[in-house]
């Protein structure tokens, strides 16, 4: 009598990636925060996955501009409620082996564009503000929220927000934690473009594709460093630094290509970021 062994297969659930990447246009990478069932609520795991994808896009010579958006109908509703409760029980933030600070996106040398497809709150708003340019959906709602949860202003928003909207308006948004609509966000300068939700990502990608096709990666990286460094410098220092950088640029290959392509009436062929031709790479 032979024994019959029945094999059973146990299905193993595969968790979807916390951040998705696709490249919809030449030179453009789109990173999508991918926790739509939780409003893309922020967790330390999501942060690490997002930073990993940012670093990969920076290292990819084919990527010249990066767009970040949210899956579903929200951009990021802030810290995940479950994670926040865990921090309360633990009495503080847990230790992490990841050395990258919360403000890591500010160090990204390539243009970083936010397609804010829906609500952004708390740390979600902070990460939208870390971006260089923001496209915001008409039905989006934005709030700092921190004081309504008994928290401090997180992630350097106390430094960022006054530089975008001014001191008194920043304090209004921070100490009230009130929610504003996209129209007010545009008036305050938090939104650079306000568009129907269905067109926000496409508009952000088109903008990024234009940068990728026509702008020097080295120049864009240097301008980003200038803006960040000069925010805390006096005007004389900023002017002198800019003059030194301009001297470097005039002797560099990107300037030669920019002029030649203009004279030839053709798109420029700038080298990718990180190829060693960037001017002023050790400055600022």
C-alpha positions as CSV (number, residue, x, y, z in Angstrom):
1,X,0.0,0.0,0.0
2,X,1.6,3.2,-1.0
3,X,1.2,6.4,1.0
4,X,-0.1,9.4,-0.8
5,X,1.4,12.7,0.4
6,X,-0.7,15.7,-0.3
7,X,1.4,18.8,-0.8
8,X,-0.1,22.1,0.5
9,X,1.1,25.4,-0.6
10,X,0.9,28.2,1.9
11,X,0.5,31.6,0.1
12,X,2.9,34.1,1.4
13,X,1.6,37.7,1.3
14,X,4.1,40.0,-0.4
15,X,4.1,43.5,0.9
16,X,4.0,46.1,-1.8
17,X,7.0,48.5,-1.9
18,X,6.6,51.5,0.4
19,X,7.8,53.8,-2.4
20,X,7.3,53.1,-6.1
21,X,9.4,54.5,-8.9
22,X,8.6,55.0,-12.6
23,X,10.3,57.1,-15.2
24,X,7.6,58.6,-17.4
25,X,9.8,60.9,-19.4
26,X,13.4,61.2,-20.5
27,X,15.5,62.3,-17.5
28,X,12.6,62.2,-15.0
29,X,12.0,59.8,-12.1
30,X,8.7,59.8,-10.2
31,X,8.7,58.5,-6.7
32,X,5.3,57.6,-5.2
33,X,4.7,57.3,-1.5
34,X,2.8,54.0,-1.5
35,X,0.6,53.6,1.6
36,X,-2.7,54.8,0.2
37,X,-4.7,52.7,2.7
38,X,-3.2,54.9,5.4
39,X,-3.2,58.2,3.5
40,X,0.5,57.6,3.0
41,X,1.0,58.1,6.7
42,X,4.7,58.6,7.5
43,X,6.7,55.9,9.3
44,X,10.4,55.4,9.8
45,X,10.2,52.5,7.3
46,X,8.6,54.8,4.7
47,X,11.2,57.5,5.4
48,X,14.0,55.0,4.8
49,X,12.5,53.7,1.6
50,X,11.9,57.2,0.3
51,X,15.5,58.3,1.1
52,X,16.8,55.1,-0.5
53,X,14.9,55.9,-3.7
54,X,16.1,59.5,-3.6
55,X,19.7,58.4,-3.3
56,X,19.3,55.9,-6.1
57,X,17.8,58.6,-8.4
58,X,20.7,60.9,-7.5
59,X,23.2,58.2,-8.4
60,X,21.4,57.4,-11.7
61,X,23.0,59.4,-14.5
62,X,19.9,59.1,-16.6
63,X,17.8,61.0,-14.0
64,X,18.0,64.8,-14.1
65,X,14.9,65.8,-12.2
66,X,12.8,64.0,-9.5
67,X,9.1,64.2,-8.8
68,X,7.5,63.0,-5.6
69,X,3.8,62.3,-5.2
70,X,1.4,60.2,-3.1
71,X,-0.6,57.1,-4.1
72,X,-4.3,57.4,-4.0
73,X,-6.0,60.6,-3.1
74,X,-3.6,62.0,-0.4
75,X,0.0,63.2,-0.6
76,X,0.8,62.4,3.0
77,X,-1.5,62.9,6.0
78,X,1.4,63.2,8.4
79,X,2.9,60.7,10.9
80,X,1.0,57.4,10.9
81,X,-1.4,57.4,13.9
82,X,-0.2,54.0,14.9
83,X,3.4,55.1,14.9
84,X,2.6,58.2,16.9
85,X,0.9,56.1,19.5
86,X,3.9,53.9,19.7
87,X,6.1,56.9,20.3
88,X,3.8,58.0,23.1
89,X,3.9,54.6,24.8
90,X,7.7,54.4,24.3
91,X,8.1,57.9,25.6
92,X,10.0,59.3,22.6
93,X,11.4,58.5,19.2
94,X,13.0,55.2,18.7
95,X,16.7,54.9,17.9
96,X,17.4,54.3,14.2
97,X,20.5,53.0,12.5
98,X,19.9,55.2,9.5
99,X,22.3,58.2,9.7
100,X,20.4,60.3,7.2
101,X,18.5,63.2,8.9
102,X,14.9,64.0,8.4
103,X,16.0,66.9,6.2
104,X,17.9,64.6,3.9
105,X,15.9,65.7,0.8
106,X,17.4,69.2,1.2
107,X,20.8,67.7,0.2
108,X,19.5,66.3,-3.0
109,X,21.4,68.1,-5.8
110,X,18.9,67.4,-8.5
111,X,15.6,69.3,-8.8
112,X,13.0,67.8,-6.5
113,X,9.4,68.7,-7.4
114,X,6.3,67.9,-5.3
115,X,3.1,66.8,-7.0
116,X,0.8,67.3,-4.0
117,X,-2.1,65.3,-5.3
118,X,-4.1,65.6,-2.1
119,X,-3.9,66.5,1.6
120,X,-0.5,67.2,3.2
121,X,-0.3,67.5,7.0
122,X,2.4,67.6,9.6
123,X,5.6,65.8,8.5
124,X,3.9,65.3,5.1
125,X,3.7,69.1,4.6
126,X,7.3,69.3,5.8
127,X,8.4,66.9,3.0
128,X,6.4,68.9,0.4
129,X,8.3,72.0,1.6
130,X,11.6,70.3,1.3
131,X,10.9,70.1,-2.5
132,X,12.1,72.9,-4.7
133,X,8.7,73.5,-6.5
134,X,5.2,72.5,-5.6
135,X,2.3,71.6,-7.8
136,X,-0.9,71.3,-5.6
137,X,-4.3,69.9,-6.3
138,X,-7.3,72.2,-6.1
139,X,-9.0,70.0,-3.5
140,X,-5.9,69.6,-1.4
141,X,-5.9,70.7,2.2
142,X,-2.7,71.6,4.0
143,X,-2.0,71.9,7.8
144,X,1.1,72.0,10.0
145,X,-1.0,70.2,12.7
146,X,1.8,69.8,15.3
147,X,0.3,71.9,18.1
148,X,-3.0,70.1,17.7
149,X,-1.2,66.9,18.7
150,X,0.9,68.5,21.5
151,X,4.1,68.4,19.4
152,X,6.9,70.8,18.5
153,X,7.3,72.0,14.9
154,X,9.1,69.2,13.3
155,X,11.8,68.7,10.6
156,X,13.0,72.2,10.4
157,X,9.6,73.6,9.3
158,X,10.3,76.5,11.8
159,X,13.2,77.4,9.6
160,X,11.6,76.7,6.2
161,X,8.1,78.2,6.6
162,X,9.2,81.8,7.6
163,X,11.5,81.8,4.5
164,X,8.5,80.9,2.3
165,X,5.6,82.8,3.7
166,X,7.2,85.3,6.2
167,X,7.4,85.2,10.0
168,X,3.9,86.2,11.1
169,X,2.2,84.0,8.5
170,X,4.5,81.1,9.5
171,X,3.6,81.6,13.1
172,X,-0.1,81.8,12.3
173,X,0.1,78.4,10.5
174,X,2.3,76.9,13.2
175,X,0.6,78.1,16.4
176,X,-3.0,77.6,15.1
177,X,-2.4,74.3,13.3
178,X,-5.4,75.4,11.1
179,X,-6.1,73.8,7.8
180,X,-5.9,75.9,4.6
181,X,-7.2,75.2,1.2
182,X,-5.1,75.3,-2.1
183,X,-6.3,78.8,-2.9
184,X,-4.8,80.2,0.3
185,X,-1.7,78.0,-0.2
186,X,-1.2,79.6,-3.6
187,X,-1.7,83.1,-2.2
188,X,0.9,82.4,0.6
189,X,3.4,80.9,-1.7
190,X,3.1,77.3,-0.4
191,X,1.8,76.2,-3.8
192,X,3.6,77.4,-6.9
193,X,0.8,76.0,-9.2
194,X,-2.7,75.0,-8.2
195,X,-4.4,72.6,-10.7
196,X,-7.2,70.1,-10.9
197,X,-6.1,66.9,-9.1
198,X,-6.2,64.9,-12.3
199,X,-3.6,67.1,-13.9
200,X,-1.2,67.7,-11.0
201,X,1.2,64.8,-11.7
202,X,1.3,65.4,-15.4
203,X,2.1,69.0,-15.0
204,X,4.9,68.3,-12.5
205,X,6.3,65.7,-14.9
206,X,6.1,68.1,-17.8
207,X,8.0,70.7,-15.8
208,X,10.6,68.2,-14.7
209,X,11.0,67.0,-18.3
210,X,11.6,70.6,-19.5
211,X,14.4,71.0,-16.8
212,X,15.9,67.6,-17.9
213,X,15.9,68.6,-21.6
214,X,17.1,72.2,-21.4
215,X,19.0,72.9,-18.1
216,X,22.5,72.1,-17.0
217,X,22.5,69.5,-14.2
218,X,25.7,71.1,-12.8
219,X,24.2,74.6,-12.9
220,X,20.9,73.4,-11.2
221,X,22.8,71.7,-8.5
222,X,25.0,74.8,-7.9
223,X,22.0,77.1,-7.8
224,X,20.3,74.8,-5.2
225,X,23.5,74.9,-3.0
226,X,23.6,78.7,-3.4
227,X,20.0,79.2,-2.3
228,X,20.5,77.0,0.8
229,X,23.9,78.4,1.8
230,X,23.1,82.0,1.1
231,X,19.9,81.8,3.3
232,X,22.1,82.2,6.3
233,X,24.8,84.4,4.8
234,X,25.0,88.2,4.6
235,X,24.5,89.9,1.2
236,X,28.2,90.7,0.7
237,X,29.3,87.1,1.3
238,X,26.6,85.9,-1.1
239,X,27.6,88.3,-3.8
240,X,31.3,87.4,-3.5
241,X,30.6,83.7,-3.5
242,X,28.3,84.1,-6.6
243,X,31.1,86.0,-8.4
244,X,33.6,83.2,-7.7
245,X,31.1,80.6,-8.9
246,X,30.3,82.6,-12.1
247,X,34.1,82.8,-12.8
248,X,34.2,79.0,-12.6
249,X,31.1,78.6,-14.7
250,X,32.4,80.8,-17.5
251,X,35.5,78.6,-17.8
252,X,33.4,75.4,-17.7
253,X,32.1,73.0,-20.4
254,X,28.5,73.5,-19.6
255,X,28.7,77.2,-20.4
256,X,30.4,76.4,-23.7
257,X,27.7,73.9,-24.6
258,X,25.0,76.3,-23.6
259,X,26.3,79.0,-25.9
260,X,27.0,76.6,-28.8
261,X,23.6,75.0,-28.6
262,X,22.0,78.4,-28.7
263,X,24.0,79.5,-31.7
264,X,23.3,76.2,-33.4
265,X,19.6,76.5,-32.6
266,X,19.5,73.0,-31.1
267,X,18.7,71.5,-27.7
268,X,21.8,71.5,-25.4
269,X,23.7,68.3,-24.7
270,X,24.7,68.9,-21.1
271,X,26.6,66.1,-19.3
272,X,24.8,64.3,-16.4
273,X,25.3,65.3,-12.8
274,X,28.2,63.6,-11.1
275,X,30.4,63.2,-14.2
276,X,33.1,65.5,-12.7
277,X,32.5,68.6,-14.8
278,X,30.3,70.5,-12.3
279,X,31.7,73.9,-11.5
280,X,32.2,74.9,-7.9
281,X,31.6,71.4,-6.8
282,X,33.7,72.0,-3.6
283,X,32.1,75.3,-2.8
284,X,29.1,76.3,-0.8
